[in-house]
Amino acid sequence: MRRGMIERLAQIETQARILARSGRYRGASSIEIALLAEGFTEARKVFANRWSRCELDRLCEVARRHHPARPEAA
């Protein structure tokens, strides 16, 4: 994989973690949809990784416990 693509995927992973920690998302699936809607077409590669999806699901769960009053995106 080329260096530019690796950096782009790392950027998408970082953005996904930020969204997960916001407390506004139920899990990896809703974050993937949000990133695709924002134009991150490479997000599918990040979300193809089962470990990444599990990590985002966990971050979402923790964030929602700490921010229960926040409206959920999807």
Phi and psi in radians as a Rosetta constraint file:
Dihedral C 1 N 2 CA 2 C 2 CIRCULARHARMONIC -1.280 0.35
Dihedral N 2 CA 2 C 2 N 3 CIRCULARHARMONIC 2.693 0.35
Dihedral C 2 N 3 CA 3 C 3 CIRCULARHARMONIC -1.008 0.35
Dihedral N 3 CA 3 C 3 N 4 CIRCULARHARMONIC -0.729 0.35
Dihedral C 3 N 4 CA 4 C 4 CIRCULARHARMONIC -1.051 0.35
Dihedral N 4 CA 4 C 4 N 5 CIRCULARHARMONIC -0.709 0.35
Dihedral C 4 N 5 CA 5 C 5 CIRCULARHARMONIC -1.204 0.35
Dihedral N 5 CA 5 C 5 N 6 CIRCULARHARMONIC -0.704 0.35
Dihedral C 5 N 6 CA 6 C 6 CIRCULARHARMONIC -1.058 0.35
Dihedral N 6 CA 6 C 6 N 7 CIRCULARHARMONIC -0.761 0.35
Dihedral C 6 N 7 CA 7 C 7 CIRCULARHARMONIC -1.142 0.35
Dihedral N 7 CA 7 C 7 N 8 CIRCULARHARMONIC -0.683 0.35
Dihedral C 7 N 8 CA 8 C 8 CIRCULARHARMONIC -1.119 0.35
Dihedral N 8 CA 8 C 8 N 9 CIRCULARHARMONIC -0.759 0.35
Dihedral C 8 N 9 CA 9 C 9 CIRCULARHARMONIC -1.137 0.35
Dihedral N 9 CA 9 C 9 N 10 CIRCULARHARMONIC -0.651 0.35
Dihedral C 9 N 10 CA 10 C 10 CIRCULARHARMONIC -1.122 0.35
Dihedral N 10 CA 10 C 10 N 11 CIRCULARHARMONIC -0.682 0.35
Dihedral C 10 N 11 CA 11 C 11 CIRCULARHARMONIC -1.098 0.35
Dihedral N 11 CA 11 C 11 N 12 CIRCULARHARMONIC -0.738 0.35
Dihedral C 11 N 12 CA 12 C 12 CIRCULARHARMONIC -1.155 0.35
Dihedral N 12 CA 12 C 12 N 13 CIRCULARHARMONIC -0.728 0.35
Dihedral C 12 N 13 CA 13 C 13 CIRCULARHARMONIC -1.064 0.35
Dihedral N 13 CA 13 C 13 N 14 CIRCULARHARMONIC -0.727 0.35
Dihedral C 13 N 14 CA 14 C 14 CIRCULARHARMONIC -1.101 0.35
Dihedral N 14 CA 14 C 14 N 15 CIRCULARHARMONIC -0.795 0.35
Dihedral C 14 N 15 CA 15 C 15 CIRCULARHARMONIC -1.092 0.35
Dihedral N 15 CA 15 C 15 N 16 CIRCULARHARMONIC -0.691 0.35
Dihedral C 15 N 16 CA 16 C 16 CIRCULARHARMONIC -1.094 0.35
Dihedral N 16 CA 16 C 16 N 17 CIRCULARHARMONIC -0.725 0.35
Dihedral C 16 N 17 CA 17 C 17 CIRCULARHARMONIC -1.145 0.35
Dihedral N 17 CA 17 C 17 N 18 CIRCULARHARMONIC -0.678 0.35
Dihedral C 17 N 18 CA 18 C 18 CIRCULARHARMONIC -1.062 0.35
Dihedral N 18 CA 18 C 18 N 19 CIRCULARHARMONIC -0.799 0.35
Dihedral C 18 N 19 CA 19 C 19 CIRCULARHARMONIC -1.106 0.35
Dihedral N 19 CA 19 C 19 N 20 CIRCULARHARMONIC -0.726 0.35
Dihedral C 19 N 20 CA 20 C 20 CIRCULARHARMONIC -1.084 0.35
Dihedral N 20 CA 20 C 20 N 21 CIRCULARHARMONIC -0.701 0.35
Dihedral C 20 N 21 CA 21 C 21 CIRCULARHARMONIC -1.320 0.35
Dihedral N 21 CA 21 C 21 N 22 CIRCULARHARMONIC -0.182 0.35
Dihedral C 21 N 22 CA 22 C 22 CIRCULARHARMONIC -1.231 0.35
Dihedral N 22 CA 22 C 22 N 23 CIRCULARHARMONIC -0.402 0.35
Dihedral C 22 N 23 CA 23 C 23 CIRCULARHARMONIC 1.456 0.35
Dihedral N 23 CA 23 C 23 N 24 CIRCULARHARMONIC 0.116 0.35
Dihedral C 23 N 24 CA 24 C 24 CIRCULARHARMONIC -1.719 0.35
Dihedral N 24 CA 24 C 24 N 25 CIRCULARHARMONIC -0.049 0.35
Dihedral C 24 N 25 CA 25 C 25 CIRCULARHARMONIC -2.156 0.35
Dihedral N 25 CA 25 C 25 N 26 CIRCULARHARMONIC 2.556 0.35
Dihedral C 25 N 26 CA 26 C 26 CIRCULARHARMONIC -1.406 0.35
Dihedral N 26 CA 26 C 26 N 27 CIRCULARHARMONIC -0.497 0.35
Dihedral C 26 N 27 CA 27 C 27 CIRCULARHARMONIC 3.128 0.35
Dihedral N 27 CA 27 C 27 N 28 CIRCULARHARMONIC -2.977 0.35
Dihedral C 27 N 28 CA 28 C 28 CIRCULARHARMONIC -1.044 0.35
Dihedral N 28 CA 28 C 28 N 29 CIRCULARHARMONIC -0.649 0.35
Dihedral C 28 N 29 CA 29 C 29 CIRCULARHARMONIC -1.081 0.35
Dihedral N 29 CA 29 C 29 N 30 CIRCULARHARMONIC -0.783 0.35
Dihedral C 29 N 30 CA 30 C 30 CIRCULARHARMONIC -1.221 0.35
Dihedral N 30 CA 30 C 30 N 31 CIRCULARHARMONIC -0.556 0.35
Dihedral C 30 N 31 CA 31 C 31 CIRCULARHARMONIC -1.208 0.35
Dihedral N 31 CA 31 C 31 N 32 CIRCULARHARMONIC -0.720 0.35
Dihedral C 31 N 32 CA 32 C 32 CIRCULARHARMONIC -1.024 0.35
Dihedral N 32 CA 32 C 32 N 33 CIRCULARHARMONIC -0.799 0.35
Dihedral C 32 N 33 CA 33 C 33 CIRCULARHARMONIC -1.063 0.35
Dihedral N 33 CA 33 C 33 N 34 CIRCULARHARMONIC -0.753 0.35
Dihedral C 33 N 34 CA 34 C 34 CIRCULARHARMONIC -1.102 0.35
Dihedral N 34 CA 34 C 34 N 35 CIRCULARHARMONIC -0.747 0.35
Dihedral C 34 N 35 CA 35 C 35 CIRCULARHARMONIC -1.186 0.35
Dihedral N 35 CA 35 C 35 N 36 CIRCULARHARMONIC -0.694 0.35
Dihedral C 35 N 36 CA 36 C 36 CIRCULARHARMONIC -1.085 0.35
Dihedral N 36 CA 36 C 36 N 37 CIRCULARHARMONIC -0.698 0.35
Dihedral C 36 N 37 CA 37 C 37 CIRCULARHARMONIC -1.150 0.35
Dihedral N 37 CA 37 C 37 N 38 CIRCULARHARMONIC -0.506 0.35
Dihedral C 37 N 38 CA 38 C 38 CIRCULARHARMONIC -1.420 0.35
Dihedral N 38 CA 38 C 38 N 39 CIRCULARHARMONIC -0.041 0.35
Dihedral C 38 N 39 CA 39 C 39 CIRCULARHARMONIC 1.714 0.35
Dihedral N 39 CA 39 C 39 N 40 CIRCULARHARMONIC 0.138 0.35
Dihedral C 39 N 40 CA 40 C 40 CIRCULARHARMONIC -1.464 0.35
Dihedral N 40 CA 40 C 40 N 41 CIRCULARHARMONIC 1.327 0.35
Dihedral C 40 N 41 CA 41 C 41 CIRCULARHARMONIC -1.114 0.35
Dihedral N 41 CA 41 C 41 N 42 CIRCULARHARMONIC -0.430 0.35
Dihedral C 41 N 42 CA 42 C 42 CIRCULARHARMONIC -1.334 0.35
Dihedral N 42 CA 42 C 42 N 43 CIRCULARHARMONIC -0.066 0.35
Dihedral C 42 N 43 CA 43 C 43 CIRCULARHARMONIC -0.998 0.35
Dihedral N 43 CA 43 C 43 N 44 CIRCULARHARMONIC -0.523 0.35
Dihedral C 43 N 44 CA 44 C 44 CIRCULARHARMONIC -1.012 0.35
Dihedral N 44 CA 44 C 44 N 45 CIRCULARHARMONIC -0.609 0.35
Dihedral C 44 N 45 CA 45 C 45 CIRCULARHARMONIC -1.182 0.35
Dihedral N 45 CA 45 C 45 N 46 CIRCULARHARMONIC -0.698 0.35
Dihedral C 45 N 46 CA 46 C 46 CIRCULARHARMONIC -1.146 0.35
Dihedral N 46 CA 46 C 46 N 47 CIRCULARHARMONIC -0.756 0.35
Dihedral C 46 N 47 CA 47 C 47 CIRCULARHARMONIC -1.410 0.35
Dihedral N 47 CA 47 C 47 N 48 CIRCULARHARMONIC -0.078 0.35
Dihedral C 47 N 48 CA 48 C 48 CIRCULARHARMONIC -1.317 0.35
Dihedral N 48 CA 48 C 48 N 49 CIRCULARHARMONIC -0.289 0.35
Dihedral C 48 N 49 CA 49 C 49 CIRCULARHARMONIC -1.504 0.35
Dihedral N 49 CA 49 C 49 N 50 CIRCULARHARMONIC 2.031 0.35
Dihedral C 49 N 50 CA 50 C 50 CIRCULARHARMONIC -1.068 0.35
Dihedral N 50 CA 50 C 50 N 51 CIRCULARHARMONIC -0.674 0.35
Dihedral C 50 N 51 CA 51 C 51 CIRCULARHARMONIC -1.098 0.35
Dihedral N 51 CA 51 C 51 N 52 CIRCULARHARMONIC -0.745 0.35
Dihedral C 51 N 52 CA 52 C 52 CIRCULARHARMONIC -1.078 0.35
Dihedral N 52 CA 52 C 52 N 53 CIRCULARHARMONIC -0.751 0.35
Dihedral C 52 N 53 CA 53 C 53 CIRCULARHARMONIC -1.095 0.35
Dihedral N 53 CA 53 C 53 N 54 CIRCULARHARMONIC -0.745 0.35
Dihedral C 53 N 54 CA 54 C 54 CIRCULARHARMONIC -1.117 0.35
Dihedral N 54 CA 54 C 54 N 55 CIRCULARHARMONIC -0.729 0.35
Dihedral C 54 N 55 CA 55 C 55 CIRCULARHARMONIC -1.069 0.35
Dihedral N 55 CA 55 C 55 N 56 CIRCULARHARMONIC -0.801 0.35
Dihedral C 55 N 56 CA 56 C 56 CIRCULARHARMONIC -1.151 0.35
Dihedral N 56 CA 56 C 56 N 57 CIRCULARHARMONIC -0.692 0.35
Dihedral C 56 N 57 CA 57 C 57 CIRCULARHARMONIC -1.033 0.35
Dihedral N 57 CA 57 C 57 N 58 CIRCULARHARMONIC -0.756 0.35
Dihedral C 57 N 58 CA 58 C 58 CIRCULARHARMONIC -1.133 0.35
Dihedral N 58 CA 58 C 58 N 59 CIRCULARHARMONIC -0.789 0.35
Dihedral C 58 N 59 CA 59 C 59 CIRCULARHARMONIC -1.079 0.35
Dihedral N 59 CA 59 C 59 N 60 CIRCULARHARMONIC -0.694 0.35
Dihedral C 59 N 60 CA 60 C 60 CIRCULARHARMONIC -1.097 0.35
Dihedral N 60 CA 60 C 60 N 61 CIRCULARHARMONIC -0.783 0.35
Dihedral C 60 N 61 CA 61 C 61 CIRCULARHARMONIC -1.073 0.35
Dihedral N 61 CA 61 C 61 N 62 CIRCULARHARMONIC -0.797 0.35
Dihedral C 61 N 62 CA 62 C 62 CIRCULARHARMONIC -1.109 0.35
Dihedral N 62 CA 62 C 62 N 63 CIRCULARHARMONIC -0.797 0.35
Dihedral C 62 N 63 CA 63 C 63 CIRCULARHARMONIC -1.120 0.35
Dihedral N 63 CA 63 C 63 N 64 CIRCULARHARMONIC -0.703 0.35
Dihedral C 63 N 64 CA 64 C 64 CIRCULARHARMONIC -1.185 0.35
Dihedral N 64 CA 64 C 64 N 65 CIRCULARHARMONIC -0.546 0.35
Dihedral C 64 N 65 CA 65 C 65 CIRCULARHARMONIC -1.159 0.35
Dihedral N 65 CA 65 C 65 N 66 CIRCULARHARMONIC -0.624 0.35
Dihedral C 65 N 66 CA 66 C 66 CIRCULARHARMONIC -1.495 0.35
Dihedral N 66 CA 66 C 66 N 67 CIRCULARHARMONIC -0.300 0.35
Dihedral C 66 N 67 CA 67 C 67 CIRCULARHARMONIC -2.293 0.35
Dihedral N 67 CA 67 C 67 N 68 CIRCULARHARMONIC 1.037 0.35
Dihedral C 67 N 68 CA 68 C 68 CIRCULARHARMONIC -1.157 0.35
Dihedral N 68 CA 68 C 68 N 69 CIRCULARHARMONIC -0.381 0.35
Dihedral C 68 N 69 CA 69 C 69 CIRCULARHARMONIC -1.455 0.35
Dihedral N 69 CA 69 C 69 N 70 CIRCULARHARMONIC -0.183 0.35
Dihedral C 69 N 70 CA 70 C 70 CIRCULARHARMONIC -1.279 0.35
Dihedral N 70 CA 70 C 70 N 71 CIRCULARHARMONIC 2.397 0.35
Dihedral C 70 N 71 CA 71 C 71 CIRCULARHARMONIC -1.190 0.35
Dihedral N 71 CA 71 C 71 N 72 CIRCULARHARMONIC 2.509 0.35
Dihedral C 71 N 72 CA 72 C 72 CIRCULARHARMONIC -1.558 0.35
Dihedral N 72 CA 72 C 72 N 73 CIRCULARHARMONIC 2.540 0.35
Dihedral C 72 N 73 CA 73 C 73 CIRCULARHARMONIC -1.335 0.35
Dihedral N 73 CA 73 C 73 N 74 CIRCULARHARMONIC -0.907 0.35
